[in-house]
Amino acid sequence: MSGLKYTIKNLGPIKDATIETGKLTVFTGHNHTGKTWAMNLMYGGLYFRTLPDEYINVPFEQFIRNKLSQLLEVDHVAIYSSEIKKMIMEYVSSIGNYQIKNFKEIFATRQKIVGNATIVNNFEELTIDFTFLSDAFLSKIIKYIPYNLALKKIEHGTDSYIDISIKSLENYNDEIKSKDRSFEDNIFIHNQKQEFIKFFEMIKKTPQDLKKELGGSMDVFEKTMLMLIKNSITLNTNFYFHFIPAGRSGFHLTYLDLDRRNSDLVRQIKLNDDEESRKRFDEMVVAQYPFATERYLQFLGTARNIEGNIEGNYFQDYITKRIVKMDYSVDSMGVVRGRPHGTDQPYPIHMLSSAANNLYGLWLALIPAIDYIQSSKENLILFIDEPELNLHPENQQMVARLLVQLVNSGIHIVISTHSDYIITELNTMIMLSREFPERAEIEAEYGFDKDGRERLNPEDVKAYHFTMEGVEPCKINLPGGIVVPSMEKVIKRMNESYEWACNSYEDSLDNNQRD
């Protein structure tokens, strides 16, 4: 999967930022600078990833008319799939408001809070596929176009195109006379798509009716070509994507109560199906969470479907055996428990350590995630807001290694972090991806994976530094790794103050001894 790319403007503290994902994407920087906003937006952008009709209709109208104008000068023109993709992407970039209508839903807030925020998605995953356009299909379509034209699909290397040519008048007249009135009964309708069904209902009408219905803005040929192209466009939306919010520990403790509360509210509305009850419901039920967090709460509710002790995959075992050192279980009511290794006593999640509570969400997410990537080898993206929460530095180090193993297994990871421990460990693994004499000795000494699964290719990493002034890409140096200016500045100041205090104290002791 190529990187996703977003241009975000006027969204809270983010005034103008372009963010492109890598296999590992890292957001760093001060609090309140938009890291979580950006993650929520990227998740929502994947969920609501569609191509509105406007993005095809508006640029296509002029596009196809230019093609027809060319036919006046030459005997045929070609519509390449690559130029259709370019046309759509240029239009999206020019208007700059893709997904604006979903902002309120993504952030669960009023429009005035979102303001004039805009987002542009680059649609690099857009595919134009003319496979379904067989010659027989095109020849039948052309019979219902009042033009002396012929259509033919031609493969051209990795590209393909529709060739439009002018037929002889004699052949054209013969075809007009021999139109089959049963055409509508036996024509092949690709995948029974609704656009085609509507179109074939429309072409039964006379040219005069069509002109009236189309308002003169498009003739029959333009409408035909638009329908063909719409059905050739797909967005590669075959993603599994999952968001783990920073507030996960609290949700792990309360999601059952939240679920019961929502069920009770809905039940009361059903029992009192009147306008006053619905008004009260509208006043009471106000979304408290961004869309991604709401989806996470729904995901937690699926845990009851995996009742019992789970035989984990390798990555789940990494969490239970190497980090939290306990096994999780879930009963039919959705109650989560953890049994520390070396004991037979399971404890409910509210009695577990904050580290075990925090990592339960990642452990649970890895069940469908690993199943998905092993079965389909398709695009998989995991968003984790502050993976370091509640973790001792040693466990932060282990989580960083786990993230790199997940990246090297094919999962795309997006994290936000304030942890210098995680950044430092990622930088160590970046350095271990380079060939040098003592690499194997270092990996053995410090417990890195002996098969090299904890080596992080710097070319797979995109990192961004968020400040109140803007969002800038982080440098990734060799040697060195990810450079986070605000972290380095704070660490430098802390070291200076510590060394100053120690030196000053030692000097005072020396002075006292001399006195």
C-alpha positions in Angstrom: 0.0 0.0 0.0 1.4 3.4 -0.9 1.3 6.1 1.7 -2.0 7.9 2.4 -1.6 11.7 2.0 -3.7 14.4 3.6 -3.6 18.2 3.4 -5.3 19.7 6.4 -6.2 23.3 6.8 -7.8 25.4 9.6 -8.5 22.4 11.9 -8.1 23.6 15.5 -4.4 24.3 16.0 -3.5 22.9 12.6 -3.4 25.8 10.1 -1.9 24.1 7.1 -0.2 20.7 7.1 0.5 18.0 4.6 0.9 14.5 6.2 1.9 11.4 4.3 2.0 8.1 6.0 4.8 5.5 6.0 4.8 2.0 7.2 5.5 3.6 10.6 4.2 7.1 11.1 5.1 9.0 14.3 3.5 12.2 15.6 5.4 14.1 18.2 5.3 17.5 19.8 3.8 19.6 22.6 0.3 19.0 24.0 -2.6 20.8 22.3 -0.9 21.0 18.9 -3.3 18.7 17.0 -1.7 15.2 17.0 -4.9 13.5 18.2 -7.0 15.7 15.9 -4.9 14.5 12.9 -5.2 10.9 13.9 -9.0 11.1 14.3 -9.2 12.8 10.9 -7.1 10.2 9.2 -9.2 7.4 10.7 -12.4 9.1 9.7 -11.0 9.8 6.3 -10.6 6.1 5.7 -14.0 5.2 7.1 -15.8 7.8 4.9 -13.5 7.2 1.9 -15.8 7.7 -1.0 -15.7 9.6 -4.3 -18.7 12.0 -4.6 -20.4 12.3 -7.9 -19.4 15.9 -8.1 -15.7 14.9 -8.4 -16.5 13.0 -11.6 -19.4 15.1 -13.1 -17.8 18.6 -12.9 -14.4 17.9 -14.5 -15.8 15.3 -16.9 -18.2 17.6 -18.6 -15.4 19.8 -20.0 -13.1 16.8 -20.5 -15.5 14.9 -22.8 -16.4 18.0 -24.7 -12.7 18.6 -25.4 -12.5 15.1 -26.7 -15.4 15.6 -29.0 -13.9 18.8 -30.3 -10.8 16.9 -31.2 -12.9 14.5 -33.2 -13.7 17.4 -35.6 -10.0 17.5 -36.5 -9.0 13.8 -36.4 -10.8 10.6 -37.0 -10.5 9.2 -33.5 -9.5 10.1 -29.9 -8.6 8.1 -26.9 -9.7 8.3 -23.2 -6.9 6.8 -21.1 -7.6 5.5 -17.7 -4.5 7.4 -16.4 -5.8 10.7 -17.6 -9.2 10.2 -16.0 -7.4 9.5 -12.7 -5.3 12.7 -13.2 -8.4 14.7 -14.1 -10.2 13.7 -10.9 -7.2 14.2 -8.6 -6.5 17.6 -10.0 -10.1 18.6 -9.5 -10.1 17.3 -5.9 -6.9 19.3 -5.2 -8.4 22.5 -6.8 -11.5 22.6 -4.7 -9.8 21.6 -1.5 -12.8 20.4 0.5 -13.0 16.7 0.3 -14.8 15.1 3.3 -15.8 18.5 4.8 -19.3 17.2 5.2 -18.1 14.5 7.5 -16.1 16.7 9.9 -19.0 17.0 12.4 -19.4 13.3 12.5 -15.7 12.5 12.7 -15.3 14.8 15.7 -18.9 14.5 17.1 -19.2 18.3 17.4 -21.1 21.3 16.0 -20.1 22.8 12.7 -19.1 26.1 14.3 -16.4 24.2 16.3 -15.0 22.7 13.1 -15.3 26.1 11.4 -13.8 26.4 7.9 -11.6 23.4 8.2 -10.8 21.6 4.9 -9.1 18.4 3.9 -7.8 17.1 0.6 -7.1 13.4 0.1 -4.7 12.7 -2.8 -6.6 9.6 -4.0 -3.3 7.8 -4.9 -5.2 4.6 -4.3 -7.7 5.5 -7.1 -8.0 2.8 -9.8 -9.6 3.1 -13.2 -10.4 -0.3 -14.6 -11.9 -0.8 -18.1 -11.9 -4.6 -17.8 -15.7 -4.9 -17.9 -16.0 -2.9 -21.2 -16.0 -5.8 -23.7 -16.2 -4.9 -27.4 -19.7 -6.6 -27.6 -20.9 -4.5 -24.7 -19.6 -1.3 -26.3 -21.1 -2.1 -29.6 -24.5 -2.5 -28.0 -24.2 0.7 -26.1 -23.3 2.7 -29.2 -26.6 1.7 -30.9 -28.4 3.9 -28.4 -26.2 6.9 -29.0 -27.5 9.3 -31.7 -24.0 9.9 -33.1 -22.0 8.4 -35.9 -19.4 7.1 -33.5 -17.8 3.8 -32.5 -16.3 2.8 -29.1 -13.5 0.3 -28.6 -11.5 -0.7 -25.5 -7.7 -1.0 -26.1 -5.0 -2.3 -23.8 -1.9 -0.2 -23.8 0.9 -1.7 -21.6 -0.1 -1.0 -18.0 -2.7 1.5 -19.1 -5.9 1.0 -21.1 -8.1 3.4 -23.0 -11.5 3.8 -24.8 -11.0 4.6 -28.4 -13.7 6.9 -29.9 -13.9 7.0 -33.7 -16.1 8.3 -36.4 -17.9 5.5 -38.4 -18.9 5.7 -42.0 -22.4 7.2 -42.6 -23.5 4.1 -44.5 -22.7 1.7 -41.7 -24.3 4.1 -39.2 -27.5 4.2 -41.1 -27.6 0.4 -41.4 -27.2 0.1 -37.7 -30.0 2.6 -37.0 -32.4 0.6 -39.2 -31.6 -2.7 -37.6 -31.9 -1.8 -33.9 -33.3 -4.7 -31.9 -36.3 -3.7 -29.8 -35.6 -6.5 -27.3 -32.2 -5.1 -26.5 -33.3 -4.0 -23.0 -34.1 -7.6 -22.2 -30.7 -9.2 -23.0 -28.1 -6.5 -22.7 -25.4 -7.2 -20.3 -25.5 -4.9 -17.3 -22.2 -4.9 -15.5 -22.7 -6.2 -11.9 -26.3 -4.9 -11.9 -25.0 -1.5 -10.7 -27.7 1.0 -10.0 -26.2 3.6 -12.2 -26.5 1.4 -15.2 -30.0 0.3 -14.3 -31.1 4.0 -14.1 -29.3 4.7 -17.3 -31.0 1.9 -19.3 -34.3 3.1 -18.0 -33.4 6.5 -19.4 -32.3 5.5 -22.9 -35.7 4.0 -23.6 -36.9 7.6 -24.0 -36.8 9.7 -27.1 -33.9 12.1 -27.8 -36.3 15.0 -27.2 -37.2 13.6 -23.7 -33.6 13.1 -22.9 -32.7 16.6 -23.9 -35.4 17.9 -21.6 -34.4 15.6 -18.7 -30.8 16.5 -19.0 -31.5 20.2 -19.1 -29.3 20.7 -22.1 -26.2 20.5 -20.0 -25.2 17.0 -21.3 -26.2 15.2 -24.4 -26.7 11.5 -24.6 -23.2 10.6 -25.6 -21.7 12.5 -22.6 -24.2 10.8 -20.3 -23.2 7.4 -21.7 -19.5 8.0 -21.3 -20.0 9.3 -17.8 -21.8 6.2 -16.8 -19.1 4.0 -18.3 -16.3 5.9 -16.5 -18.2 5.9 -13.1 -18.4 2.2 -13.3 -14.7 1.9 -14.0 -13.6 3.9 -11.0 -12.8 2.2 -7.7 -11.2 3.4 -4.5 -8.9 0.8 -2.9 -10.9 0.8 0.3 -10.1 -2.8 1.2 -8.6 -1.7 4.5 -8.8 -3.1 8.0 -8.1 -0.1 10.2 -8.4 0.2 13.9 -8.0 3.1 16.4 -6.9 2.7 20.0 -7.6 6.0 21.9 -5.6 7.6 24.7 -8.5 7.2 27.1 -8.6 3.4 26.6 -7.9 2.5 30.2 -11.1 4.2 31.4 -13.1 2.7 28.5 -11.9 -0.8 29.4 -13.4 -0.3 32.9 -16.7 1.3 31.9 -17.6 0.1 28.4 -20.1 -2.5 29.8 -21.9 0.2 31.8 -21.9 2.6 28.8 -23.4 -0.2 26.7 -26.1 -0.9 29.2 -26.9 2.8 29.6 -27.3 3.3 25.9 -29.5 0.1 25.6 -31.8 1.4 28.4 -32.2 4.7 26.7 -33.1 3.1 23.4 -35.5 0.7 25.1 -37.3 3.6 26.8 -37.7 5.4 23.5 -39.2 2.2 21.9 -41.7 1.8 24.8 -42.7 5.5 24.6 -42.8 6.1 20.9 -44.0 9.7 21.0 -42.6 13.1 20.0 -41.9 14.2 23.6 -39.8 11.1 24.3 -37.9 11.6 21.1 -37.2 15.2 22.0 -35.9 14.2 25.4 -33.8 11.5 23.7 -32.3 14.1 21.4 -31.4 16.3 24.4 -29.9 13.5 26.4 -28.0 11.6 23.7 -25.1 13.8 22.8 -22.1 12.2 21.3 -19.3 12.4 23.8 -16.6 10.9 21.7 -15.0 11.4 18.3 -16.1 8.8 15.7 -12.9 6.8 16.1 -13.4 6.4 19.8 -17.0 5.5 19.4 -16.0 2.7 17.0 -13.4 1.6 19.6 -16.2 1.3 22.2 -18.2 -0.8 19.8 -15.2 -3.0 19.2 -14.7 -3.6 22.9 -18.3 -5.0 23.0 -17.2 -7.7 20.6 -14.9 -9.2 23.2 -17.7 -11.3 24.6 -17.6 -13.2 21.3 -14.2 -14.7 22.1 -15.2 -16.2 25.5 -12.6 -18.0 27.4 -8.8 -18.1 27.5 -7.5 -17.0 24.1 -4.7 -18.9 22.4 -2.9 -15.9 21.2 -0.9 -15.3 18.1 2.8 -14.5 18.3 2.2 -10.7 18.8 -0.4 -11.3 21.5 2.0 -13.6 23.3 4.6 -10.9 23.1 2.3 -8.7 25.2 1.2 -11.4 27.7 4.6 -13.2 28.1 7.1 -10.4 27.8 5.4 -7.2 28.9 2.4 -7.7 31.3 3.2 -11.3 32.2 -0.4 -12.4 32.5 -3.1 -14.0 30.4 -6.3 -12.3 29.5 -9.7 -13.9 29.4 -13.2 -12.7 28.6 -16.5 -14.3 29.7 -19.9 -14.4 27.9 -20.9 -11.1 29.6 -17.9 -9.3 28.3 -16.1 -9.1 31.7 -12.3 -9.0 31.2 -10.0 -10.7 33.6 -6.2 -11.2 33.8 -4.4 -14.1 35.5 -0.8 -13.3 36.5 1.7 -15.9 35.4 2.6 -18.3 38.3 -0.9 -18.1 39.8 -4.2 -19.7 39.3 -6.2 -16.7 40.4 -7.7 -14.4 37.6 -8.6 -10.8 38.6 -11.2 -8.5 37.0 -9.7 -5.8 34.9 -10.3 -3.1 37.5 -8.0 -4.9 39.9 -5.2 -5.2 37.3 -2.2 -2.9 37.0 -2.6 0.2 34.9 -0.1 -1.3 32.4 -2.2 -4.5 32.0 -5.4 -2.4 31.7 -3.7 -0.2 29.0 -2.3 -3.0 26.9 -5.5 -5.0 26.9 -6.8 -2.9 24.0 -3.8 -3.6 21.8 -3.9 -7.3 22.7 -7.6 -7.5 21.7 -7.0 -5.5 18.5 -4.3 -8.0 17.4 -6.9 -10.9 17.1 -8.7 -9.6 14.0 -5.7 -7.6 12.8 -3.4 -10.6 12.5 -6.2 -12.8 11.1 -6.9 -10.2 8.5 -3.4 -9.8 7.3 -2.7 -13.5 7.3 -5.8 -14.3 5.3 -5.9 -11.4 2.8 -2.5 -9.7 2.7 -4.4 -6.5 2.1 -4.0 -3.0 3.6 -4.1 -2.9 7.4 -3.6 0.3 9.5 -3.4 0.5 13.3 -3.7 3.9 15.0 -2.4 4.1 18.6 -2.7 7.3 20.5 0.2 7.4 23.1 1.2 3.8 23.3 3.4 4.6 26.3 0.6 5.4 28.7 1.0 3.9 32.2 4.1 2.0 31.2 7.5 1.7 33.0 10.4 2.7 30.7 11.4 -0.9 30.2 7.9 -1.7 29.0 7.9 1.3 26.8 11.0 -0.1 25.2 9.3 -3.5 24.7 6.2 -1.8 23.1 8.5 0.1 20.7 10.0 -3.3 19.6 6.6 -4.8 19.3 5.5 -1.9 17.0 8.5 -2.5 14.7 7.8 -6.2 14.6 4.2 -5.4 13.5 5.5 -3.0 10.9 7.8 -5.7 9.5 5.0 -8.1 9.4 3.0 -5.9 7.0 0.9 -3.8 9.4 1.0 0.0 8.9 1.2 1.8 12.3 0.4 5.4 13.1 1.3 6.6 16.7 1.4 9.8 18.6 3.9 9.9 21.4 5.5 12.1 24.1 7.9 9.4 25.1 11.6 9.9 24.6 12.0 6.2 25.6 10.0 5.1 22.6 11.7 7.5 20.2 15.2 6.4 21.5 14.3 2.7 21.0 12.9 3.4 17.5 16.2 5.2 16.7 18.2 2.2 18.0 16.3 -0.1 15.7 16.8 2.3 12.8 20.5 2.1 13.3 20.3 -1.7 13.6 18.8 -1.8 10.1 22.2 -0.7 8.7 25.1 -3.2 8.1 28.1 -2.7 10.5 30.5 -5.2 12.1 29.2 -5.3 15.7 25.4 -5.3 14.9 24.8 -9.0 15.8 26.8 -8.6 19.0 24.7 -5.5 20.0 21.4 -7.3 19.2 22.4 -10.3 21.3 23.7 -8.2 24.2 20.5 -6.1 24.5 17.9 -8.8 23.7 16.8 -7.8 20.2 15.2 -10.4 18.0 17.9 -12.7 16.7 16.2 -13.0 13.3 16.3 -9.2 12.6 12.6 -8.5 13.0 13.3 -5.5 15.2 15.3 -3.7 12.6 13.6 -0.6 11.3 14.3 0.6 7.8 14.4 4.5 7.9 12.8 4.6 4.5 9.7 3.0 6.1 9.3 5.8 8.6 7.5 9.2 8.4 7.7 11.4 11.5 6.1 14.8 12.1 6.7 17.5 14.8 3.6 19.4 15.8 3.9 22.9 17.3 1.5 25.8 17.6 3.3 27.3 14.6 2.7 24.4 12.3 3.4 20.7 11.5 6.8 19.9 10.0 8.4 16.6 8.9 11.1 15.4 11.4 14.5 14.8 10.0 15.7 11.1 10.1 19.5 11.2 10.3 22.0 8.4 9.8 23.6 8.0 12.2 21.0 9.2 14.7 17.4 8.5 13.7 14.3 10.6 14.2 15.0 14.1 15.4 12.4 15.6 17.6 13.3 19.3 18.3 11.1 19.9 21.3 12.1 16.7 23.1 15.8 17.3 22.5 15.5 20.9 23.7 13.8 19.8 27.0 16.2 16.9 27.6 19.1 19.2 27.0 17.8 21.7 29.5 17.0 19.0 32.1 20.5 17.6 31.8 22.0 21.1 32.1 20.0 21.9 35.2 20.8 18.5 36.7 24.5 18.8 36.0 24.6 22.4 37.3 22.8 21.4 40.5 25.1 18.5 41.1 28.3 20.5 40.3 27.1 23.4 42.5 26.4 21.0 45.4 29.7 19.3 45.1 31.4 22.7 45.0 29.6 23.7 48.2 30.8 20.5 49.9 34.4 21.2 48.9 34.1 24.8 50.2 32.7 23.6 53.5 35.5 21.1 53.9 38.1 23.8 53.2 36.4 26.1 55.8 
